[in-house]
Amino acid sequence: MPDLATMELELRNVRREVRNLQVIQMRPWLSEEKRKFLNDLERSARAEVKLRLKAIEHHQGQIPTRRYLMTPEQHRRAAQDLRQHNPNSRAAQLHDLTAKMQESKRK
């Protein structure tokens, strides 16, 4: 496994790649096809940045800061809002299930 300095260097390189791809996309003479291709490359580079950040957090023994995007209470409120529009909402069922799973993990 690479050391922390190497991992941070690779992260900086990928972030630089994202910036370069954004700048290249701003060129007005690019065809729509090339612009779409560059956008796909940028999305891939952004995904790589996320993975490298997670690898660094894992290497440092840190718990990721955004473990859950919503609390169980927020999931319940979202489920209630969805049921107001559609009583048989599959999304509402998923929010309820997610809230139950999160609570059982915390106990």
Protein Blocks (a to p, Z undefined) as FASTA:
>chain_A
ZZfklmmmmmmmmmmmmmmmmmmmmpmkbcfklmmmmmmmmmmmmmmmmmmmmmmmmmno
pacfklblbdfklmmmmmmmmmmmomklfklmmmmmmmmmmmmmmZZ
